[in-house]
């Protein structure tokens, strides 16, 4: 009797596990299109936000189609790569590759008479991944500019987010007070060398063109943002310096 009872319990438990697993699999399959759509919407909102364009779920597609006038994939030499959708690139996976083997997404944003390049960034904070988008505005070349003119060196806008940084400290990277100071900073020095942006503890110099204030109490996350920008933007430097786009 005890053997039969144990067998019944085992069979019953096995059936329940199979049924529950099947239901979960069906639910996951049914929900995946909605989940994918939410990811797409959030990504387009972030791309637009880095260009200082605020989009709701309702108008994001309209604004994206209006302002994002081109998108493509390049390599570290600044050459366009055909057949790779920039919107589908997983930057986290690309950063695991050597720099000269990475596929790099680029989104062009047209604002009135200004052309922006929007670039995704991905890195590591204190407790987990951090990410975002940075837009750079094309400088207009004048007759006095030299052959070393760099068309894309000035940041137009930036947006950052995180998965699990400390509330009130590192989590503040997704706040406007931290993101706005990145505007108008430059990522090349006067001699054309890439130097990215420094996130400075204790206050950035008022006249500095490549420093922003770090977050008080969030030093590790702030430095994570600095490292993220350096690691990601350096791969694009050849493309930023090219005037043939």
N, C-alpha and C positions, 0 to 999 in steps of 0.2 A: 504493500500500500504506500509505503514511504517512497519506494523507487518510482511508482507511478506518479505520485504527487510531485516529486522532483522533476520528472520528465515533462509533466504538464506545465510546470512553472517555466522550465527552460524553453519549451516550444512557444508558450504564450509570450514570453519576453522577447524571443527572437522575432515573432510576428509583429509585435508592437514596434520594435526597433526598425524593422523593414518598412512598416507603414509610415512611421514618423519620418524616416530618411527620405522616403519617396515624396511625402507631402512637402518637406523642406526643399527638395530638389525642384519640384514643380513650382513652388512659390518663388524660389530664386530665379528660375527661368522666366516666370511671368513678370517679375519685377525688374529684370535686367534692362529692358528697353527704357523704362522710366529712370532707372539709376544712371544709365549712360547719358540720357538726355539731361539730367541734372548736372552731371560732370561737364558736359558740353556747354551748358548755360553758364556755369560758374567760371569756366575757363575763358569764355568770350567776355564775360563781365570784367574779369581781371585784366585781360589784354586791353580792353577799352579804358579801364580805370587807370592803368599806367600812363595812358595818353590824356588823362584828366577828363575823361568822358564817363559820366555816371549813367549806368543802364539798369533798368529793372528787368525782371523776368519777362515782362510783357513786351518790352520794346528792344530787348538786347539784340535780337536777330536783325531787326531793321537798322539799328545803329551800327552793328558790326558790318553789315553789307554796305552801309553808307560810307563808313570811315576806313575800314580795312580794305584797301584797294588792291593788295597783292600779298601773296605769301609763298614762300619757297624754302628749300633746304640748301644749305651750303656746306662746304668743308672748311678746314682751318686755313686753306689757301685763298678763301674767298670765292671759290668756284661753285656755281650752282650745280646741284645734283638732281637729275631727273628721276621721276618715279617714286619719290619718297614724300609722303604727305606730311608737311611740317606740323599740322595740327595733331597728328597721331604719334609724334615722336615722344618717347619716354626719356626725358632728360636725365633722370636718375641713372638709367641704364647706360646712356651715352657717356656719362661722366666716369664710368668704370673703364672705359676704353682709353688707350693712349690719345693724346690730344690730336694727333694728325689723322686719327681714324674716326673721329666723332662726326655724326650728322647733326647739323646745327640749324634749328628752325628760325626763320625770320618772318616777321609780319610788318608790312608797310602800312602806315596810317597817314592819310592825307587830311590835313586841317587847313582849310582856306588855301594859303599859298605856302604852307609849311609841309615838309615831308618828314615823317618820323619812322624810325626803325624800332620795333618792339621786340625785345629779347627775353626769353624765359631764364630764370636763375633758380638753382637748387643747391641746398647745402645742409649743414648740420648745426643745430642749436645745442642747448644744454641737455635737453631731455628727448630730443627727437628731431625729425626733419624740419627744415624751414624752406620756404620757396617764395617765388614772386615773379614779377615782370618789371623790366626797366625799359623806358623809351628814350631814345636819343634823337635830337632834332638836327636836321641837316643845316649846316652853316652855308650862307651864301658867299660864294667866292667873289672877291673884288679884284680889280686890276693890280692892286698892290700886293696881293697874296703871292707867296713864293711857291716854288715847286713842291715844298713840303706841306702844303695846305692839307688839313685833315677835315673832311666834310662832316664826319660824325664823331664829335668829341664831347658834346655837351648833353647832359642828362635833362630831359624834359619832364619826366615824371617817374615815380617808382611806387610799387605796391608790394608789400611783404605779408606773409602769413606763416602759421606754424601749426604743429599737431599737438604739442603738449608742453609748451613753455610755461613757466611759473606766472600765474595771474598777478598783475600789478607790477611785475618785473620784466622778465624776458618776453612775456606775452604781449607787451606793449609795442612790439615791432609792427603790429597790424594797425596801429593808431596813426592818425594824420600828423600829430605833433612830431613823430619820428620820421615819417615818410616825406613830408613836405620839404625839409631842409636839403634833401638830395637834389632838388630842382636847381638847375643852372650850374651844378658842379661839373668839372671836366675830368676826363679819364686819360688824358695825354698831357705831358708837360710841354714846355715851350720848345723843346728839341724834338718833339714827336715820339717820346718814349711813353709806353703805356704804364700807368701807375694806379689805376683804379681809385677807389674812394676809401679813405681811412675813417673808421668810427672811433672817435677819440674820447677817452674817459676824462672827465674834468672840464670839458668844454673845448670846442673847436675854435680856432682863430677866426675872428669876424671877417678877415680879408682872405681867408683860405679858400682856394678854388677846388680843393679835393678832400676836405674834412667836414664831418658832421658830428654833432654831439651824440655820445652813447647814452644808453638808458641807465639811470641811476639804479644800482643794485642788480642790473642785468648785464654785467660785463661780459660773461661768457657768450650769451646770445648775441650781444652787440658785435663781438669779435667774430661770431659765426656769420653774421651778415657781411662783415668786411671780407672774410675768407670766401664766402659764397660769390660775392661780386668779382673778386679777383680771379677765382677759379673759372667762372663761367664767361666773363667778358673778355678775358685774355684770348680765348679761342677765336673771338671775332675780330681781333685787332687789325688783321690784314684787310678784312672787308670794310671796317670802319674807315681805314685810311685811304681806301681806293676812291678815286673821284670819277670812276667810269660807270657809276650806277645811274 
